[in-house]
Amino acid sequence: MPMAVSPERPRTGVTRLTGGRLVKGDKLVEEDLWISSVTGKILLSQEAFYEYYVIPDQVIDLKGKILSPGFIDVQFNGGFGFDFSTIPDDMTEYRKGMRLLNKQLVSTGVTSYLPTIPSQKPEVYHHALQYLGPSGHARNPHEGSESLGAHCEGPFLSPTKNGIHNLEVLQEATHGFSDLEACYGPENLLPPNADGTRNSPITMITAAPEVTGIFESIPTIAKRGICFALGHTEATYEEATAALDAGATMITHLFNAMRPLHHRNPGIFGVLGEAEGKERPYYGVIADGIHLHPTTVKIAFNAHPEGFILVTDAMKTVGLPDGIYDWTNGDRWVKKGSRLTREGTDKIAGSCATLIECVSNFWNWTHASLPEVIRSVTSTPATMLGMEKEKGTLKPEADADLLILDAIESADGKKELKVEQVWKFGVKVYDHTE
């Protein structure tokens, strides 16, 4: 008589992560997290087990490691040799380069980002933006990091605060919002869909409010569901305050390429101070150890911790050896260690740091708790983008974009976070041991 064979239990696509310390609000909480590779979402574990009798396919013991939402970088110009501003003759090569970048970037803990194009000629935006819009609709974890939409940093910037942005491509909006449409392409500035979802490849625009036609365009930009950020600007405190009242919500790389703090006019930095009836903005900070002094970073964080967002402003030289690299508009960059400058000058040209490096720096420079540090690259940027239910959180129904982090503190007091694993849409896509 043949032996009965028990049928194999059908797979559920569910993973139970146990034994970890979850980042929830301002605390590290010891509890399990259930995720689904089928839906790509975080599950309500009690409901999955007790109501639907779901048994996980695998149970993974994190052995005390930190379980964090995936990191979000809202100012990322490129990396590992790929640059969003460099347009090849064959755009197939552009798509291939971006796919390769996404697969490399995810290993640094960045699961979502805003591909950023600094000031360029209109034709660059017209060619590139169609490829840089939100890519999450595909929900393919094996594609790596996910675009949340493009960040156009310029070209409507102050010529006296241009940094490394080429003066020849800077513009004014003499005809108001129509000049922005001409520059970026009207198809890239569409209003939201009827259900409120974003319908534009552009998610954020950085511009100087004092440049002709820009202040008047802020309400229209905001109504299109696009975040307006102040940056590369000579704006006074009063001008910055007026821009916030008009709909601006963000400041691009605080302190860099803007008026410095003055005791009689605090400039843009002044809007971080609490004022009755005023909403304080979010603001980006580059904590690479070059753009800002550690104490400056600490002062900014203490002024308005709820708006603090770490960014890299990384260029294509991230992950590349030292040397001289061509860019657009005839510019060339000199990479020496972690410092990147425009050739022939001492002007800083973006950064060569990864976001996990900036996070570790910030943790070392301040008295911020580990949950507060992680919040600056997870829940805060997600909330700034209006995606707090989908990204930057470990709450049920959020996307299962996760990091397993090792928090290391050496005998001399130096602290460091290391990326052990990365999960995208409930699927493990990176393991440092493999």
C-alpha positions as CSV (number, residue, x, y, z in Angstrom):
1,M,0.0,0.0,0.0
2,P,1.6,3.3,-1.0
3,M,2.6,5.8,1.7
4,A,0.4,8.8,2.0
5,V,2.2,12.0,1.0
6,S,1.0,15.1,2.9
7,P,0.4,18.0,0.5
8,E,2.9,20.8,0.6
9,R,1.6,23.8,2.4
10,P,0.9,26.6,-0.1
11,R,3.2,29.6,0.2
12,T,1.8,32.8,1.5
13,G,4.5,35.3,0.6
14,V,4.6,36.3,4.2
15,T,7.7,36.9,6.3
16,R,7.8,37.3,10.0
17,L,10.7,39.4,11.3
18,T,11.3,38.8,15.0
19,G,13.9,39.7,17.6
20,G,14.6,43.1,16.2
21,R,14.2,46.7,17.6
22,L,11.7,48.6,15.5
23,V,12.0,52.3,14.9
24,K,8.5,53.6,15.9
25,G,8.2,57.4,16.6
26,D,10.9,58.4,19.1
27,K,11.4,54.8,20.4
28,L,13.0,51.5,19.6
29,V,10.3,48.9,20.2
30,E,11.0,45.1,20.6
31,E,8.2,43.5,18.6
32,D,7.6,41.4,15.5
33,L,6.9,42.8,12.0
34,W,5.0,40.8,9.4
35,I,5.4,41.7,5.7
36,S,4.1,40.4,2.4
37,S,6.0,40.0,-0.8
38,V,2.6,39.5,-2.6
39,T,1.2,42.9,-1.7
40,G,4.5,44.6,-1.0
41,K,3.0,45.9,2.3
42,I,3.5,45.7,6.0
43,L,0.8,43.5,7.6
44,L,-1.3,43.9,10.7
45,S,0.2,40.7,12.3
46,Q,-2.6,40.0,14.7
47,E,-5.2,40.1,11.9
48,A,-3.1,38.0,9.6
49,F,-2.5,35.3,12.1
50,Y,-5.7,35.2,14.1
51,E,-8.4,36.2,11.6
52,Y,-7.0,34.8,8.3
53,Y,-4.8,32.0,9.8
54,V,-1.8,33.0,7.8
55,I,1.4,31.1,8.5
56,P,4.5,32.9,7.4
57,D,6.8,31.2,4.8
58,Q,9.8,32.2,6.9
59,V,10.6,33.5,10.3
60,I,13.8,35.6,10.5
61,D,15.5,36.3,13.9
62,L,17.1,39.8,13.7
63,K,19.1,39.1,16.9
64,G,18.7,42.6,18.3
65,K,19.4,44.5,15.1
66,I,17.6,47.8,14.2
67,L,14.6,47.4,11.9
68,S,14.0,50.7,10.1
69,P,11.9,52.0,7.2
70,G,14.0,52.4,4.0
71,F,15.9,55.7,3.7
72,I,14.6,58.5,1.4
73,D,17.0,61.0,-0.3
74,V,15.2,64.1,-1.7
75,Q,18.3,65.6,-3.3
76,F,20.3,63.1,-5.3
77,N,22.0,64.1,-8.6
78,G,23.5,60.7,-9.5
79,G,26.1,58.2,-8.4
80,F,28.3,55.3,-9.4
81,G,29.1,57.0,-12.7
82,F,25.5,57.8,-13.7
83,D,24.3,61.4,-13.8
84,F,20.6,62.4,-14.4
85,S,21.7,65.6,-16.2
86,T,23.9,63.9,-18.8
87,I,21.7,63.1,-21.9
88,P,23.2,60.5,-24.3
89,D,22.3,60.4,-28.0
90,D,20.5,57.1,-27.4
91,M,18.0,57.4,-24.5
92,T,18.1,53.6,-24.2
93,E,21.5,54.0,-22.6
94,Y,20.0,56.5,-20.2
95,R,17.4,54.0,-19.1
96,K,20.0,51.3,-18.7
97,G,22.2,53.6,-16.7
98,M,19.3,54.5,-14.4
99,R,18.4,50.9,-13.8
100,L,21.9,50.0,-12.9
101,L,22.1,53.0,-10.6
102,N,18.9,51.9,-8.8
103,K,20.3,48.5,-8.2
104,Q,23.6,49.9,-6.8
105,L,22.0,52.6,-4.7
106,V,19.7,50.3,-2.8
107,S,22.7,48.7,-1.1
108,T,23.4,52.0,0.6
109,G,20.0,51.9,2.3
110,V,18.2,54.3,0.0
111,T,15.0,52.6,-1.1
112,S,13.4,55.8,-2.5
113,Y,14.7,59.1,-3.8
114,L,14.1,62.2,-5.9
115,P,16.4,62.1,-9.0
116,T,17.7,65.6,-9.1
117,I,18.6,67.8,-12.1
118,P,20.5,71.0,-11.3
119,S,20.2,74.0,-13.6
120,Q,20.3,72.9,-17.2
121,K,19.1,74.1,-20.6
122,P,15.4,73.3,-21.3
123,E,16.2,70.5,-23.7
124,V,17.8,68.5,-20.9
125,Y,14.6,68.7,-18.8
126,H,12.5,67.8,-21.9
127,H,14.5,64.7,-22.6
128,A,15.1,63.5,-19.0
129,L,12.0,64.2,-17.0
130,Q,9.9,61.6,-18.8
131,Y,12.1,58.9,-17.3
132,L,12.4,60.4,-13.8
133,G,8.7,60.4,-12.7
134,P,7.5,58.2,-9.8
135,S,8.3,54.5,-10.6
136,G,6.5,52.8,-7.7
137,H,3.5,51.8,-9.8
138,A,5.6,49.0,-11.2
139,R,6.3,47.7,-7.7
140,N,9.2,45.5,-8.8
141,P,11.5,45.0,-5.9
142,H,14.3,43.7,-8.1
143,E,14.6,47.1,-9.8
144,G,16.2,48.4,-6.6
145,S,15.7,52.0,-5.4
146,E,12.5,53.7,-6.5
147,S,12.0,57.2,-7.9
148,L,9.4,59.3,-6.1
149,G,9.5,61.9,-8.9
150,A,12.1,64.4,-10.1
151,H,13.6,67.3,-8.2
152,C,14.4,70.3,-10.5
153,E,17.0,72.4,-8.7
154,G,17.0,75.5,-10.9
155,P,17.4,77.1,-13.3
156,F,15.4,79.9,-11.7
157,L,18.1,80.8,-9.2
158,S,19.9,83.9,-8.0
159,P,23.0,84.5,-10.1
160,T,24.9,85.7,-7.0
161,K,24.1,82.4,-5.1
162,N,24.5,80.0,-8.0
163,G,27.2,77.9,-6.4
164,I,28.4,75.5,-9.2
165,H,25.2,76.1,-11.3
166,N,26.3,77.5,-14.7
167,L,25.4,81.2,-15.0
168,E,24.7,80.8,-18.7
169,V,21.7,78.5,-18.1
170,L,20.0,80.5,-15.3
171,Q,16.7,82.0,-16.1
172,E,14.0,84.5,-15.0
173,A,10.3,83.8,-15.2
174,T,9.4,87.1,-17.0
175,H,6.1,85.6,-18.1
176,G,5.4,83.9,-14.8
177,F,4.4,80.2,-14.7
178,S,4.3,79.9,-18.5
179,D,8.1,80.3,-18.5
180,L,8.4,77.3,-16.1
181,E,6.2,75.3,-18.5
182,A,8.5,76.3,-21.4
183,C,11.6,75.3,-19.4
184,Y,10.4,72.0,-18.0
185,G,7.7,71.1,-20.5
186,P,4.0,71.6,-19.7
187,E,3.5,67.8,-19.7
188,N,5.8,67.6,-16.7
189,L,3.8,70.1,-14.6
190,L,0.3,68.6,-14.8
191,P,-2.2,69.1,-12.0
192,P,-3.0,66.1,-9.7
193,N,-5.5,63.5,-10.7
194,A,-9.1,63.6,-9.5
195,D,-8.2,61.3,-6.6
196,G,-5.4,63.6,-5.5
197,T,-2.6,61.4,-6.7
198,R,0.4,63.1,-8.3
199,N,0.2,63.3,-12.1
200,S,3.5,65.1,-12.8
201,P,7.0,63.6,-13.2
202,I,8.2,66.6,-11.1
203,T,7.8,66.3,-7.4
204,M,9.9,69.2,-6.2
205,I,11.2,72.5,-7.6
206,T,14.0,74.5,-6.0
207,A,14.0,78.2,-7.0
208,A,14.8,81.7,-5.6
209,P,11.6,83.5,-4.7
210,E,13.2,87.0,-5.5
211,V,13.9,86.0,-9.1
212,T,11.5,87.7,-11.5
213,G,8.2,85.8,-11.8
214,I,9.0,83.1,-9.3
215,F,7.2,84.4,-6.2
216,E,4.0,84.9,-8.2
217,S,4.3,81.3,-9.5
218,I,4.5,79.6,-6.1
219,P,0.7,79.2,-5.6
220,T,0.4,77.6,-9.0
221,I,3.2,75.2,-8.3
222,A,1.7,74.2,-5.0
223,K,-1.7,73.7,-6.6
224,R,-0.1,71.3,-9.0
225,G,0.9,69.1,-6.0
226,I,4.6,70.0,-6.5
227,C,6.7,70.9,-3.5
228,F,8.3,74.4,-3.8
229,A,11.7,74.7,-2.1
230,L,13.6,77.9,-1.4
231,G,17.3,77.6,-2.5
232,H,20.2,79.3,-4.2
233,T,18.7,82.6,-3.1
234,E,19.4,86.1,-1.7
235,A,16.0,86.1,0.0
236,T,15.7,88.1,3.2
237,Y,13.8,86.8,6.2
238,E,10.7,88.8,5.1
239,E,10.9,87.4,1.5
240,A,11.3,83.9,2.8
241,T,8.3,84.3,5.1
242,A,6.2,85.6,2.2
243,A,7.2,82.6,0.1
244,L,6.1,80.2,2.8
245,D,2.8,82.1,3.1
246,A,2.4,81.7,-0.7
247,G,2.9,77.9,-0.5
248,A,6.6,77.1,-0.2
249,T,7.2,74.2,2.2
250,M,10.9,73.3,1.9
251,I,14.4,74.8,2.1
252,T,17.1,73.2,-0.1
253,H,20.5,72.5,1.6
254,L,20.1,75.0,4.5
255,F,23.0,77.5,4.9
256,N,24.5,76.6,1.5
257,A,24.0,79.1,-1.4
258,M,21.9,81.5,0.6
259,R,22.3,84.6,2.8
260,P,24.0,83.8,6.1
261,L,22.4,84.4,9.4
262,H,22.7,88.1,10.5
263,H,21.7,89.4,13.9
264,R,19.5,92.1,12.4
265,N,18.2,90.0,9.5
266,P,18.2,86.2,10.2
267,G,17.6,85.5,6.5
268,I,16.1,82.1,5.5
269,F,17.4,80.5,8.7
270,G,15.1,82.8,10.7
271,V,12.0,81.0,9.4
272,L,12.9,77.9,11.4
273,G,12.1,80.0,14.5
274,E,8.7,79.4,15.9
275,A,6.3,82.2,15.1
276,E,2.6,82.4,16.2
277,G,0.3,81.3,13.4
278,K,3.2,80.3,11.0
279,E,4.0,76.9,9.6
280,R,7.7,76.2,9.8
281,P,9.2,74.6,6.7
282,Y,11.1,71.4,6.2
283,Y,14.7,71.8,5.3
284,G,17.6,69.8,3.9
285,V,21.0,69.5,5.5
286,I,24.1,68.0,3.9
287,A,26.0,66.3,6.8
288,D,29.0,65.1,4.8
289,G,31.5,67.0,7.0
290,I,32.4,69.4,4.1
291,H,29.3,71.5,3.4
292,L,28.6,72.4,7.0
293,H,30.5,72.4,10.3
294,P,29.1,69.8,12.8
295,T,28.1,72.6,15.2
296,T,26.1,74.3,12.4
297,V,24.2,71.0,11.8
298,K,23.5,70.8,15.6
299,I,22.2,74.4,15.7
300,A,19.8,73.7,12.8
301,F,18.5,70.5,14.3
302,N,17.9,72.1,17.7
303,A,16.1,75.0,16.0
304,H,13.4,72.8,14.3
305,P,14.0,69.1,14.7
306,E,10.6,68.2,13.2
307,G,11.6,69.7,9.9
308,F,15.2,68.3,9.7
309,I,15.9,66.2,6.6
310,L,19.3,64.8,5.8
311,V,20.2,64.8,2.1
312,T,23.3,63.9,0.2
313,D,23.3,66.2,-2.8
314,A,25.4,63.4,-4.2
315,M,26.9,63.6,-7.7
316,K,27.9,60.8,-10.1
317,T,31.3,60.6,-8.4
318,V,29.9,58.6,-5.5
319,G,31.5,55.2,-5.6
320,L,34.2,56.3,-8.1
321,P,37.9,56.8,-7.6
322,D,39.6,60.2,-7.2
323,G,40.1,62.1,-10.5
324,I,38.7,64.7,-12.8
325,Y,35.3,64.1,-14.3
326,D,33.4,65.8,-17.1
327,W,29.9,67.1,-16.5
328,T,27.4,69.2,-18.5
329,N,27.8,72.7,-20.0
330,G,31.6,72.3,-20.3
331,D,32.1,72.0,-16.5
332,R,34.5,69.5,-14.9
333,W,34.6,68.2,-11.3
334,V,37.7,67.3,-9.3
335,K,37.2,64.5,-6.8
336,K,39.7,64.2,-4.0
337,G,38.6,61.8,-1.3
338,S,35.1,62.9,-0.2
339,R,35.6,66.5,-1.4
340,L,34.2,67.5,-4.9
341,T,34.9,70.9,-6.4
342,R,34.6,72.6,-9.8
343,E,37.9,72.4,-11.7
344,G,40.0,75.5,-11.2
345,T,38.0,76.7,-8.2
346,D,37.4,75.9,-4.6
347,K,33.6,75.8,-5.1
348,I,32.0,72.7,-3.6
349,A,30.2,70.8,-6.3
350,G,27.7,68.6,-4.5
351,S,28.8,65.7,-2.4
352,C,30.5,62.3,-2.7
353,A,28.8,60.9,0.5
354,T,26.2,58.2,0.8
355,L,23.1,58.8,2.9
356,I,24.2,56.2,5.5
357,E,27.4,58.1,6.0
358,C,25.5,61.3,6.5
359,V,23.3,59.6,9.0
360,S,26.3,58.3,11.0
361,N,27.9,61.7,11.0
362,F,24.7,63.3,12.3
363,W,24.4,60.7,15.0
364,N,28.0,61.5,16.1
365,W,27.6,65.3,16.0
366,T,24.5,65.7,18.0
367,H,22.7,64.4,21.1
368,A,19.9,63.2,19.0
369,S,18.6,59.7,19.8
370,L,18.9,56.9,17.2
371,P,15.1,57.1,16.4
372,E,15.5,60.9,15.9
373,V,18.4,60.3,13.6
374,I,16.6,57.7,11.5
375,R,13.5,59.9,11.4
376,S,15.4,62.5,9.4
377,V,15.8,60.1,6.5
378,T,12.5,58.3,6.8
379,S,9.3,59.7,8.3
380,T,10.2,63.4,8.0
381,P,11.0,63.4,4.2
382,A,8.0,61.1,3.6
383,T,5.7,63.6,5.4
384,M,7.2,66.5,3.5
385,L,6.3,64.7,0.3
386,G,2.8,63.8,1.5
387,M,3.6,60.1,1.5
388,E,3.6,59.4,5.2
389,K,1.1,56.5,4.9
390,E,3.2,54.8,2.2
391,K,6.8,55.5,3.0
392,G,9.1,56.2,6.0
393,T,7.0,54.2,8.5
394,L,6.5,50.7,9.8
395,K,2.8,51.0,10.3
396,P,0.5,48.4,8.7
397,E,-0.5,49.0,5.0
398,A,2.8,51.0,4.4
399,D,5.1,49.8,1.7
400,A,7.5,47.1,3.1
401,D,10.6,49.0,2.3
402,L,12.9,48.1,5.2
403,L,16.5,48.2,6.5
404,I,18.2,45.9,8.9
405,L,20.8,48.1,10.6
406,D,23.7,47.4,12.8
407,A,24.4,50.2,15.4
408,I,28.0,50.2,16.4
409,E,29.6,52.2,19.2
410,S,33.4,51.9,19.5
411,A,35.4,52.2,22.7
412,D,36.4,55.8,21.8
413,G,32.7,56.8,21.6
414,K,32.4,56.9,17.8
415,K,29.1,55.7,16.5
416,E,28.2,54.2,13.1
417,L,25.3,52.6,11.4
418,K,25.8,49.9,8.9
419,V,23.3,48.5,6.4
420,E,23.0,44.7,6.9
421,Q,20.0,44.0,4.8
422,V,17.6,45.9,2.5
423,W,14.0,44.8,1.8
424,K,12.0,46.4,-1.0
425,F,8.2,45.7,-1.3
426,G,8.6,42.8,1.1
427,V,11.4,41.1,-0.8
428,K,15.0,41.0,0.4
429,V,17.1,42.7,-2.3
430,Y,20.4,43.2,-0.5
431,D,22.4,41.3,2.2
432,H,25.9,42.4,3.0
433,T,26.9,38.8,3.7
434,E,26.0,37.6,0.2
